[in-house]
Amino acid sequence: MNKEGYRDPTAEKAIANAGKSKHIPKEVYEPVKKLKEILEFQHIYVDEIKFHTNSGKYEKQWK
């Protein structure tokens, strides 16, 4: 709620998502980006890449 007492859905959503990164870490993003560039140079296109850890705690999708 905001200071007037009304619901603030934008702020509530931001607070709920705090700490839940929706971005792929740079250490993963950069090499995969380079790999996609190399493949596209050879006219091979990647539609989707999924990342996850063995524990399942980290899972991201790159389309």
CHARMM-style PDB file with segment names, atoms N, HN, CA, C and O in Angstrom:
ATOM      1  N   MET     1       0.837  -1.182   0.000  1.00  0.00      PROA
ATOM      2  CA  MET     1       0.000   0.000   0.000  1.00  0.00      PROA
ATOM      3  C   MET     1       0.880   1.244   0.000  1.00  0.00      PROA
ATOM      4  O   MET     1       1.995   1.249   0.522  1.00  0.00      PROA
ATOM      5  N   ASN     2       0.339   2.296  -0.604  1.00  0.00      PROA
ATOM      6  HN  ASN     2      -0.567   2.292  -1.028  1.00  0.00      PROA
ATOM      7  CA  ASN     2       1.086   3.539  -0.585  1.00  0.00      PROA
ATOM      8  C   ASN     2       0.765   4.313   0.694  1.00  0.00      PROA
ATOM      9  O   ASN     2       0.003   3.842   1.538  1.00  0.00      PROA
ATOM     10  N   LYS     3       1.343   5.483   0.827  1.00  0.00      PROA
ATOM     11  HN  LYS     3       1.962   5.866   0.141  1.00  0.00      PROA
ATOM     12  CA  LYS     3       1.179   6.211   2.100  1.00  0.00      PROA
ATOM     13  C   LYS     3      -0.245   6.713   2.315  1.00  0.00      PROA
ATOM     14  O   LYS     3      -0.609   7.041   3.444  1.00  0.00      PROA
ATOM     15  N   GLU     4      -1.072   6.783   1.247  1.00  0.00      PROA
ATOM     16  HN  GLU     4      -0.776   6.517   0.329  1.00  0.00      PROA
ATOM     17  CA  GLU     4      -2.475   7.166   1.410  1.00  0.00      PROA
ATOM     18  C   GLU     4      -3.353   5.978   1.771  1.00  0.00      PROA
ATOM     19  O   GLU     4      -4.531   6.152   2.083  1.00  0.00      PROA
ATOM     20  N   GLY     5      -2.790   4.767   1.731  1.00  0.00      PROA
ATOM     21  HN  GLY     5      -1.833   4.626   1.478  1.00  0.00      PROA
ATOM     22  CA  GLY     5      -3.532   3.572   2.111  1.00  0.00      PROA
ATOM     23  C   GLY     5      -4.113   2.798   0.947  1.00  0.00      PROA
ATOM     24  O   GLY     5      -4.803   1.801   1.158  1.00  0.00      PROA
ATOM     25  N   TYR     6      -3.850   3.234  -0.287  1.00  0.00      PROA
ATOM     26  HN  TYR     6      -3.290   4.045  -0.458  1.00  0.00      PROA
ATOM     27  CA  TYR     6      -4.351   2.530  -1.466  1.00  0.00      PROA
ATOM     28  C   TYR     6      -3.353   1.460  -1.905  1.00  0.00      PROA
ATOM     29  O   TYR     6      -2.148   1.582  -1.684  1.00  0.00      PROA
ATOM     30  N   ARG     7      -3.887   0.406  -2.535  1.00  0.00      PROA
ATOM     31  HN  ARG     7      -4.866   0.307  -2.715  1.00  0.00      PROA
ATOM     32  CA  ARG     7      -3.020  -0.642  -3.069  1.00  0.00      PROA
ATOM     33  C   ARG     7      -2.161  -0.074  -4.192  1.00  0.00      PROA
ATOM     34  O   ARG     7      -2.619   0.740  -4.994  1.00  0.00      PROA
ATOM     35  N   ASP     8      -0.925  -0.511  -4.234  1.00  0.00      PROA
ATOM     36  HN  ASP     8      -0.553  -1.172  -3.582  1.00  0.00      PROA
ATOM     37  CA  ASP     8       0.000  -0.103  -5.287  1.00  0.00      PROA
ATOM     38  C   ASP     8       0.537  -1.375  -5.936  1.00  0.00      PROA
ATOM     39  O   ASP     8       1.569  -1.893  -5.511  1.00  0.00      PROA
ATOM     40  N   PRO     9      -0.158  -1.891  -6.976  1.00  0.00      PROA
ATOM     41  CA  PRO     9       0.240  -3.173  -7.554  1.00  0.00      PROA
ATOM     42  C   PRO     9       1.653  -3.186  -8.122  1.00  0.00      PROA
ATOM     43  O   PRO     9       2.330  -4.213  -8.080  1.00  0.00      PROA
ATOM     44  N   THR    10       2.098  -2.056  -8.651  1.00  0.00      PROA
ATOM     45  HN  THR    10       1.548  -1.222  -8.686  1.00  0.00      PROA
ATOM     46  CA  THR    10       3.451  -2.003  -9.213  1.00  0.00      PROA
ATOM     47  C   THR    10       4.488  -2.201  -8.118  1.00  0.00      PROA
ATOM     48  O   THR    10       5.430  -2.976  -8.283  1.00  0.00      PROA
ATOM     49  N   ALA    11       4.320  -1.513  -7.016  1.00  0.00      PROA
ATOM     50  HN  ALA    11       3.555  -0.884  -6.882  1.00  0.00      PROA
ATOM     51  CA  ALA    11       5.259  -1.654  -5.893  1.00  0.00      PROA
ATOM     52  C   ALA    11       5.177  -3.044  -5.287  1.00  0.00      PROA
ATOM     53  O   ALA    11       6.201  -3.621  -4.924  1.00  0.00      PROA
ATOM     54  N   GLU    12       3.976  -3.587  -5.172  1.00  0.00      PROA
ATOM     55  HN  GLU    12       3.143  -3.117  -5.467  1.00  0.00      PROA
ATOM     56  CA  GLU    12       3.817  -4.937  -4.616  1.00  0.00      PROA
ATOM     57  C   GLU    12       4.524  -5.969  -5.486  1.00  0.00      PROA
ATOM     58  O   GLU    12       5.176  -6.880  -4.975  1.00  0.00      PROA
ATOM     59  N   LYS    13       4.393  -5.823  -6.798  1.00  0.00      PROA
ATOM     60  HN  LYS    13       3.864  -5.083  -7.213  1.00  0.00      PROA
ATOM     61  CA  LYS    13       5.053  -6.753  -7.713  1.00  0.00      PROA
ATOM     62  C   LYS    13       6.573  -6.625  -7.618  1.00  0.00      PROA
ATOM     63  O   LYS    13       7.287  -7.628  -7.620  1.00  0.00      PROA
ATOM     64  N   ALA    14       7.063  -5.391  -7.536  1.00  0.00      PROA
ATOM     65  HN  ALA    14       6.484  -4.576  -7.534  1.00  0.00      PROA
ATOM     66  CA  ALA    14       8.507  -5.170  -7.423  1.00  0.00      PROA
ATOM     67  C   ALA    14       9.055  -5.781  -6.140  1.00  0.00      PROA
ATOM     68  O   ALA    14      10.122  -6.396  -6.146  1.00  0.00      PROA
ATOM     69  N   ILE    15       8.339  -5.616  -5.060  1.00  0.00      PROA
ATOM     70  HN  ILE    15       7.473  -5.116  -5.055  1.00  0.00      PROA
ATOM     71  CA  ILE    15       8.781  -6.173  -3.778  1.00  0.00      PROA
ATOM     72  C   ILE    15       8.754  -7.698  -3.832  1.00  0.00      PROA
ATOM     73  O   ILE    15       9.672  -8.353  -3.338  1.00  0.00      PROA
ATOM     74  N   ALA    16       7.708  -8.263  -4.428  1.00  0.00      PROA
ATOM     75  HN  ALA    16       6.963  -7.731  -4.829  1.00  0.00      PROA
ATOM     76  CA  ALA    16       7.601  -9.722  -4.524  1.00  0.00      PROA
ATOM     77  C   ALA    16       8.724 -10.314  -5.370  1.00  0.00      PROA
ATOM     78  O   ALA    16       9.190 -11.422  -5.107  1.00  0.00      PROA
ATOM     79  N   ASN    17       9.155  -9.568  -6.389  1.00  0.00      PROA
ATOM     80  HN  ASN    17       8.777  -8.668  -6.603  1.00  0.00      PROA
ATOM     81  CA  ASN    17      10.204 -10.069  -7.276  1.00  0.00      PROA
ATOM     82  C   ASN    17      11.613  -9.693  -6.827  1.00  0.00      PROA
ATOM     83  O   ASN    17      12.588 -10.096  -7.461  1.00  0.00      PROA
ATOM     84  N   ALA    18      11.732  -8.946  -5.767  1.00  0.00      PROA
ATOM     85  HN  ALA    18      10.940  -8.619  -5.252  1.00  0.00      PROA
ATOM     86  CA  ALA    18      13.058  -8.545  -5.282  1.00  0.00      PROA
ATOM     87  C   ALA    18      13.879  -9.789  -4.973  1.00  0.00      PROA
ATOM     88  O   ALA    18      13.418 -10.691  -4.273  1.00  0.00      PROA
ATOM     89  N   GLY    19      15.069  -9.829  -5.487  1.00  0.00      PROA
ATOM     90  HN  GLY    19      15.443  -9.097  -6.055  1.00  0.00      PROA
ATOM     91  CA  GLY    19      15.945 -10.968  -5.250  1.00  0.00      PROA
ATOM     92  C   GLY    19      15.768 -12.090  -6.250  1.00  0.00      PROA
ATOM     93  O   GLY    19      16.554 -13.037  -6.254  1.00  0.00      PROA
ATOM     94  N   LYS    20      14.761 -12.011  -7.094  1.00  0.00      PROA
ATOM     95  HN  LYS    20      14.121 -11.241  -7.091  1.00  0.00      PROA
ATOM     96  CA  LYS    20      14.556 -13.026  -8.126  1.00  0.00      PROA
ATOM     97  C   LYS    20      15.065 -12.461  -9.449  1.00  0.00      PROA
ATOM     98  O   LYS    20      14.323 -11.816 -10.190  1.00  0.00      PROA
ATOM     99  N   SER    21      16.304 -12.705  -9.724  1.00  0.00      PROA
ATOM    100  HN  SER    21      16.907 -13.229  -9.122  1.00  0.00      PROA
ATOM    101  CA  SER    21      16.903 -12.169 -10.938  1.00  0.00      PROA
ATOM    102  C   SER    21      16.279 -12.817 -12.166  1.00  0.00      PROA
ATOM    103  O   SER    21      16.141 -14.038 -12.229  1.00  0.00      PROA
ATOM    104  N   LYS    22      15.905 -12.002 -13.135  1.00  0.00      PROA
ATOM    105  HN  LYS    22      16.017 -11.009 -13.084  1.00  0.00      PROA
ATOM    106  CA  LYS    22      15.350 -12.510 -14.381  1.00  0.00      PROA
ATOM    107  C   LYS    22      16.395 -12.460 -15.484  1.00  0.00      PROA
ATOM    108  O   LYS    22      16.083 -12.702 -16.650  1.00  0.00      PROA
ATOM    109  N   HSD    23      17.609 -12.152 -15.126  1.00  0.00      PROA
ATOM    110  HN  HSD    23      17.862 -11.956 -14.179  1.00  0.00      PROA
ATOM    111  CA  HSD    23      18.672 -12.011 -16.112  1.00  0.00      PROA
ATOM    112  C   HSD    23      19.672 -13.161 -15.990  1.00  0.00      PROA
ATOM    113  O   HSD    23      19.922 -13.687 -14.905  1.00  0.00      PROA
ATOM    114  N   ILE    24      20.217 -13.518 -17.106  1.00  0.00      PROA
ATOM    115  HN  ILE    24      20.014 -13.091 -17.987  1.00  0.00      PROA
ATOM    116  CA  ILE    24      21.259 -14.538 -17.123  1.00  0.00      PROA
ATOM    117  C   ILE    24      22.557 -13.868 -16.692  1.00  0.00      PROA
ATOM    118  O   ILE    24      22.881 -12.789 -17.189  1.00  0.00      PROA
ATOM    119  N   PRO    25      23.312 -14.484 -15.774  1.00  0.00      PROA
ATOM    120  CA  PRO    25      24.568 -13.873 -15.332  1.00  0.00      PROA
ATOM    121  C   PRO    25      25.518 -13.624 -16.508  1.00  0.00      PROA
ATOM    122  O   PRO    25      25.548 -14.383 -17.476  1.00  0.00      PROA
ATOM    123  N   LYS    26      26.282 -12.551 -16.399  1.00  0.00      PROA
ATOM    124  HN  LYS    26      26.257 -11.934 -15.612  1.00  0.00      PROA
ATOM    125  CA  LYS    26      27.200 -12.159 -17.476  1.00  0.00      PROA
ATOM    126  C   LYS    26      28.183 -13.275 -17.803  1.00  0.00      PROA
ATOM    127  O   LYS    26      28.550 -13.447 -18.965  1.00  0.00      PROA
ATOM    128  N   GLU    27      28.616 -14.033 -16.807  1.00  0.00      PROA
ATOM    129  HN  GLU    27      28.318 -13.893 -15.862  1.00  0.00      PROA
ATOM    130  CA  GLU    27      29.579 -15.124 -17.018  1.00  0.00      PROA
ATOM    131  C   GLU    27      28.997 -16.211 -17.920  1.00  0.00      PROA
ATOM    132  O   GLU    27      29.743 -16.931 -18.583  1.00  0.00      PROA
ATOM    133  N   VAL    28      27.681 -16.330 -17.949  1.00  0.00      PROA
ATOM    134  HN  VAL    28      27.074 -15.745 -17.411  1.00  0.00      PROA
ATOM    135  CA  VAL    28      27.018 -17.310 -18.805  1.00  0.00      PROA
ATOM    136  C   VAL    28      26.609 -16.651 -20.121  1.00  0.00      PROA
ATOM    137  O   VAL    28      26.769 -17.236 -21.193  1.00  0.00      PROA
ATOM    138  N   TYR    29      26.090 -15.451 -20.034  1.00  0.00      PROA
ATOM    139  HN  TYR    29      25.959 -14.976 -19.164  1.00  0.00      PROA
ATOM    140  CA  TYR    29      25.555 -14.751 -21.204  1.00  0.00      PROA
ATOM    141  C   TYR    29      26.599 -14.519 -22.291  1.00  0.00      PROA
ATOM    142  O   TYR    29      26.346 -14.796 -23.464  1.00  0.00      PROA
ATOM    143  N   GLU    30      27.767 -14.015 -21.912  1.00  0.00      PROA
ATOM    144  HN  GLU    30      27.973 -13.790 -20.960  1.00  0.00      PROA
ATOM    145  CA  GLU    30      28.789 -13.653 -22.908  1.00  0.00      PROA
ATOM    146  C   GLU    30      29.249 -14.839 -23.754  1.00  0.00      PROA
ATOM    147  O   GLU    30      29.247 -14.721 -24.980  1.00  0.00      PROA
ATOM    148  N   PRO    31      29.644 -15.980 -23.170  1.00  0.00      PROA
ATOM    149  CA  PRO    31      30.079 -17.100 -24.018  1.00  0.00      PROA
ATOM    150  C   PRO    31      28.950 -17.652 -24.892  1.00  0.00      PROA
ATOM    151  O   PRO    31      29.185 -18.046 -26.035  1.00  0.00      PROA
ATOM    152  N   VAL    32      27.733 -17.680 -24.359  1.00  0.00      PROA
ATOM    153  HN  VAL    32      27.542 -17.360 -23.431  1.00  0.00      PROA
ATOM    154  CA  VAL    32      26.614 -18.193 -25.144  1.00  0.00      PROA
ATOM    155  C   VAL    32      26.306 -17.246 -26.297  1.00  0.00      PROA
ATOM    156  O   VAL    32      25.988 -17.688 -27.401  1.00  0.00      PROA
ATOM    157  N   LYS    33      26.400 -15.959 -26.043  1.00  0.00      PROA
ATOM    158  HN  LYS    33      26.658 -15.600 -25.146  1.00  0.00      PROA
ATOM    159  CA  LYS    33      26.188 -14.962 -27.095  1.00  0.00      PROA
ATOM    160  C   LYS    33      27.208 -15.158 -28.222  1.00  0.00      PROA
ATOM    161  O   LYS    33      26.855 -15.119 -29.400  1.00  0.00      PROA
ATOM    162  N   LYS    34      28.460 -15.368 -27.852  1.00  0.00      PROA
ATOM    163  HN  LYS    34      28.746 -15.400 -26.895  1.00  0.00      PROA
ATOM    164  CA  LYS    34      29.516 -15.601 -28.849  1.00  0.00      PROA
ATOM    165  C   LYS    34      29.241 -16.884 -29.645  1.00  0.00      PROA
ATOM    166  O   LYS    34      29.407 -16.916 -30.865  1.00  0.00      PROA
ATOM    167  N   LEU    35      28.820 -17.935 -28.937  1.00  0.00      PROA
ATOM    168  HN  LEU    35      28.686 -17.909 -27.946  1.00  0.00      PROA
ATOM    169  CA  LEU    35      28.505 -19.193 -29.608  1.00  0.00      PROA
ATOM    170  C   LEU    35      27.366 -18.999 -30.610  1.00  0.00      PROA
ATOM    171  O   LEU    35      27.430 -19.507 -31.729  1.00  0.00      PROA
ATOM    172  N   LYS    36      26.328 -18.266 -30.211  1.00  0.00      PROA
ATOM    173  HN  LYS    36      26.276 -17.853 -29.301  1.00  0.00      PROA
ATOM    174  CA  LYS    36      25.222 -17.994 -31.126  1.00  0.00      PROA
ATOM    175  C   LYS    36      25.700 -17.215 -32.352  1.00  0.00      PROA
ATOM    176  O   LYS    36      25.261 -17.487 -33.470  1.00  0.00      PROA
ATOM    177  N   GLU    37      26.593 -16.255 -32.148  1.00  0.00      PROA
ATOM    178  HN  GLU    37      26.950 -16.035 -31.241  1.00  0.00      PROA
ATOM    179  CA  GLU    37      27.128 -15.477 -33.274  1.00  0.00      PROA
ATOM    180  C   GLU    37      27.900 -16.369 -34.244  1.00  0.00      PROA
ATOM    181  O   GLU    37      27.764 -16.237 -35.460  1.00  0.00      PROA
ATOM    182  N   ILE    38      28.706 -17.273 -33.702  1.00  0.00      PROA
ATOM    183  HN  ILE    38      28.817 -17.381 -32.714  1.00  0.00      PROA
ATOM    184  CA  ILE    38      29.485 -18.191 -34.545  1.00  0.00      PROA
ATOM    185  C   ILE    38      28.546 -19.100 -35.337  1.00  0.00      PROA
ATOM    186  O   ILE    38      28.741 -19.309 -36.534  1.00  0.00      PROA
ATOM    187  N   LEU    39      27.533 -19.636 -34.666  1.00  0.00      PROA
ATOM    188  HN  LEU    39      27.375 -19.466 -33.693  1.00  0.00      PROA
ATOM    189  CA  LEU    39      26.590 -20.520 -35.345  1.00  0.00      PROA
ATOM    190  C   LEU    39      25.803 -19.778 -36.424  1.00  0.00      PROA
ATOM    191  O   LEU    39      25.584 -20.308 -37.513  1.00  0.00      PROA
ATOM    192  N   GLU    40      25.382 -18.561 -36.121  1.00  0.00      PROA
ATOM    193  HN  GLU    40      25.560 -18.131 -35.236  1.00  0.00      PROA
ATOM    194  CA  GLU    40      24.624 -17.782 -37.104  1.00  0.00      PROA
ATOM    195  C   GLU    40      25.488 -17.434 -38.321  1.00  0.00      PROA
ATOM    196  O   GLU    40      24.981 -17.331 -39.438  1.00  0.00      PROA
ATOM    197  N   PHE    41      26.770 -17.258 -38.104  1.00  0.00      PROA
ATOM    198  HN  PHE    41      27.182 -17.342 -37.197  1.00  0.00      PROA
ATOM    199  CA  PHE    41      27.687 -17.018 -39.218  1.00  0.00      PROA
ATOM    200  C   PHE    41      27.658 -18.199 -40.183  1.00  0.00      PROA
ATOM    201  O   PHE    41      27.819 -18.027 -41.391  1.00  0.00      PROA
ATOM    202  N   GLN    42      27.452 -19.398 -39.641  1.00  0.00      PROA
ATOM    203  HN  GLN    42      27.321 -19.537 -38.660  1.00  0.00      PROA
ATOM    204  CA  GLN    42      27.371 -20.619 -40.450  1.00  0.00      PROA
ATOM    205  C   GLN    42      25.924 -20.939 -40.847  1.00  0.00      PROA
ATOM    206  O   GLN    42      25.634 -22.032 -41.333  1.00  0.00      PROA
ATOM    207  N   HSD    43      25.023 -19.976 -40.634  1.00  0.00      PROA
ATOM    208  HN  HSD    43      25.258 -19.088 -40.238  1.00  0.00      PROA
ATOM    209  CA  HSD    43      23.600 -20.126 -40.961  1.00  0.00      PROA
ATOM    210  C   HSD    43      22.932 -21.229 -40.153  1.00  0.00      PROA
ATOM    211  O   HSD    43      22.061 -21.945 -40.648  1.00  0.00      PROA
ATOM    212  N   ILE    44      23.353 -21.349 -38.912  1.00  0.00      PROA
ATOM    213  HN  ILE    44      24.060 -20.767 -38.510  1.00  0.00      PROA
ATOM    214  CA  ILE    44      22.727 -22.264 -37.951  1.00  0.00      PROA
ATOM    215  C   ILE    44      22.125 -21.379 -36.871  1.00  0.00      PROA
ATOM    216  O   ILE    44      22.827 -20.568 -36.268  1.00  0.00      PROA
ATOM    217  N   TYR    45      20.829 -21.530 -36.624  1.00  0.00      PROA
ATOM    218  HN  TYR    45      20.258 -22.189 -37.114  1.00  0.00      PROA
ATOM    219  CA  TYR    45      20.143 -20.635 -35.702  1.00  0.00      PROA
ATOM    220  C   TYR    45      19.636 -21.394 -34.476  1.00  0.00      PROA
ATOM    221  O   TYR    45      19.097 -22.495 -34.586  1.00  0.00      PROA
ATOM    222  N   VAL    46      19.819 -20.791 -33.329  1.00  0.00      PROA
ATOM    223  HN  VAL    46      20.257 -19.897 -33.240  1.00  0.00      PROA
ATOM    224  CA  VAL    46      19.392 -21.364 -32.060  1.00  0.00      PROA
ATOM    225  C   VAL    46      18.093 -20.683 -31.661  1.00  0.00      PROA
ATOM    226  O   VAL    46      18.040 -19.459 -31.540  1.00  0.00      PROA
ATOM    227  N   ASP    47      17.045 -21.474 -31.458  1.00  0.00      PROA
ATOM    228  HN  ASP    47      17.088 -22.468 -31.556  1.00  0.00      PROA
ATOM    229  CA  ASP    47      15.751 -20.907 -31.083  1.00  0.00      PROA
ATOM    230  C   ASP    47      15.620 -20.703 -29.580  1.00  0.00      PROA
ATOM    231  O   ASP    47      15.021 -19.728 -29.125  1.00  0.00      PROA
ATOM    232  N   GLU    48      16.179 -21.623 -28.822  1.00  0.00      PROA
ATOM    233  HN  GLU    48      16.665 -22.415 -29.192  1.00  0.00      PROA
ATOM    234  CA  GLU    48      15.969 -21.570 -27.380  1.00  0.00      PROA
ATOM    235  C   GLU    48      17.104 -22.293 -26.661  1.00  0.00      PROA
ATOM    236  O   GLU    48      17.597 -23.323 -27.122  1.00  0.00      PROA
ATOM    237  N   ILE    49      17.503 -21.734 -25.527  1.00  0.00      PROA
ATOM    238  HN  ILE    49      17.102 -20.898 -25.152  1.00  0.00      PROA
ATOM    239  CA  ILE    49      18.521 -22.364 -24.679  1.00  0.00      PROA
ATOM    240  C   ILE    49      17.977 -22.344 -23.253  1.00  0.00      PROA
ATOM    241  O   ILE    49      17.475 -21.319 -22.790  1.00  0.00      PROA
ATOM    242  N   LYS    50      18.078 -23.472 -22.563  1.00  0.00      PROA
ATOM    243  HN  LYS    50      18.486 -24.304 -22.939  1.00  0.00      PROA
ATOM    244  CA  LYS    50      17.642 -23.545 -21.170  1.00  0.00      PROA
ATOM    245  C   LYS    50      18.851 -23.848 -20.292  1.00  0.00      PROA
ATOM    246  O   LYS    50      19.673 -24.703 -20.619  1.00  0.00      PROA
ATOM    247  N   PHE    51      18.945 -23.134 -19.174  1.00  0.00      PROA
ATOM    248  HN  PHE    51      18.276 -22.439 -18.909  1.00  0.00      PROA
ATOM    249  CA  PHE    51      20.019 -23.335 -18.211  1.00  0.00      PROA
ATOM    250  C   PHE    51      19.414 -23.819 -16.897  1.00  0.00      PROA
ATOM    251  O   PHE    51      18.343 -23.368 -16.492  1.00  0.00      PROA
ATOM    252  N   HSD    52      20.106 -24.735 -16.243  1.00  0.00      PROA
ATOM    253  HN  HSD    52      20.976 -25.101 -16.572  1.00  0.00      PROA
ATOM    254  CA  HSD    52      19.693 -25.124 -14.893  1.00  0.00      PROA
ATOM    255  C   HSD    52      20.877 -25.753 -14.175  1.00  0.00      PROA
ATOM    256  O   HSD    52      21.817 -26.242 -14.801  1.00  0.00      PROA
ATOM    257  N   THR    53      20.813 -25.731 -12.865  1.00  0.00      PROA
ATOM    258  HN  THR    53      20.049 -25.333 -12.356  1.00  0.00      PROA
ATOM    259  CA  THR    53      21.840 -26.381 -12.059  1.00  0.00      PROA
ATOM    260  C   THR    53      21.346 -27.765 -11.674  1.00  0.00      PROA
ATOM    261  O   THR    53      20.159 -28.062 -11.805  1.00  0.00      PROA
ATOM    262  N   ASN    54      22.236 -28.600 -11.207  1.00  0.00      PROA
ATOM    263  HN  ASN    54      23.200 -28.359 -11.100  1.00  0.00      PROA
ATOM    264  CA  ASN    54      21.840 -29.940 -10.780  1.00  0.00      PROA
ATOM    265  C   ASN    54      20.862 -29.901  -9.617  1.00  0.00      PROA
ATOM    266  O   ASN    54      19.999 -30.771  -9.496  1.00  0.00      PROA
ATOM    267  N   SER    55      20.995 -28.902  -8.767  1.00  0.00      PROA
ATOM    268  HN  SER    55      21.696 -28.196  -8.865  1.00  0.00      PROA
ATOM    269  CA  SER    55      20.096 -28.797  -7.626  1.00  0.00      PROA
ATOM    270  C   SER    55      18.737 -28.238  -8.029  1.00  0.00      PROA
ATOM    271  O   SER    55      17.774 -28.345  -7.269  1.00  0.00      PROA
ATOM    272  N   GLY    56      18.649 -27.649  -9.206  1.00  0.00      PROA
ATOM    273  HN  GLY    56      19.431 -27.563  -9.823  1.00  0.00      PROA
ATOM    274  CA  GLY    56      17.387 -27.099  -9.682  1.00  0.00      PROA
ATOM    275  C   GLY    56      17.081 -25.720  -9.116  1.00  0.00      PROA
ATOM    276  O   GLY    56      16.006 -25.172  -9.357  1.00  0.00      PROA
ATOM    277  N   LYS    57      18.015 -25.164  -8.370  1.00  0.00      PROA
ATOM    278  HN  LYS    57      18.889 -25.610  -8.174  1.00  0.00      PROA
ATOM    279  CA  LYS    57      17.771 -23.855  -7.764  1.00  0.00      PROA
ATOM    280  C   LYS    57      17.870 -22.723  -8.782  1.00  0.00      PROA
ATOM    281  O   LYS    57      17.271 -21.665  -8.590  1.00  0.00      PROA
ATOM    282  N   TYR    58      18.609 -22.931  -9.846  1.00  0.00      PROA
ATOM    283  HN  TYR    58      19.096 -23.790 -10.002  1.00  0.00      PROA
ATOM    284  CA  TYR    58      18.814 -21.893 -10.855  1.00  0.00      PROA
ATOM    285  C   TYR    58      18.297 -22.409 -12.185  1.00  0.00      PROA
ATOM    286  O   TYR    58      18.810 -23.398 -12.708  1.00  0.00      PROA
ATOM    287  N   GLU    59      17.297 -21.756 -12.732  1.00  0.00      PROA
ATOM    288  HN  GLU    59      16.881 -20.952 -12.307  1.00  0.00      PROA
ATOM    289  CA  GLU    59      16.769 -22.156 -14.018  1.00  0.00      PROA
ATOM    290  C   GLU    59      16.370 -20.910 -14.799  1.00  0.00      PROA
ATOM    291  O   GLU    59      15.566 -20.105 -14.329  1.00  0.00      PROA
ATOM    292  N   LYS    60      16.934 -20.760 -15.986  1.00  0.00      PROA
ATOM    293  HN  LYS    60      17.586 -21.414 -16.367  1.00  0.00      PROA
ATOM    294  CA  LYS    60      16.654 -19.616 -16.846  1.00  0.00      PROA
ATOM    295  C   LYS    60      16.449 -20.102 -18.264  1.00  0.00      PROA
ATOM    296  O   LYS    60      16.935 -21.167 -18.644  1.00  0.00      PROA
ATOM    297  N   GLN    61      15.741 -19.330 -19.029  1.00  0.00      PROA
ATOM    298  HN  GLN    61      15.346 -18.465 -18.720  1.00  0.00      PROA
ATOM    299  CA  GLN    61      15.492 -19.669 -20.414  1.00  0.00      PROA
ATOM    300  C   GLN    61      15.860 -18.463 -21.277  1.00  0.00      PROA
ATOM    301  O   GLN    61      15.542 -17.322 -20.941  1.00  0.00      PROA
ATOM    302  N   TRP    62      16.521 -18.729 -22.369  1.00  0.00      PROA
ATOM    303  HN  TRP    62      16.779 -19.656 -22.642  1.00  0.00      PROA
ATOM    304  CA  TRP    62      16.939 -17.670 -23.284  1.00  0.00      PROA
ATOM    305  C   TRP    62      16.336 -17.977 -24.637  1.00  0.00      PROA
ATOM    306  O   TRP    62      16.646 -18.999 -25.249  1.00  0.00      PROA
ATOM    307  N   LYS    63      15.475 -17.092 -25.100  1.00  0.00      PROA
ATOM    308  HN  LYS    63      15.223 -16.261 -24.603  1.00  0.00      PROA
ATOM    309  CA  LYS    63      14.839 -17.283 -26.405  1.00  0.00      PROA
ATOM    310  C   LYS    63      15.350 -16.257 -27.361  1.00  0.00      PROA
ATOM    311  OT1 LYS    63      14.942 -16.239 -28.522  1.00  0.00      PROA
TER     312      LYS     63
END
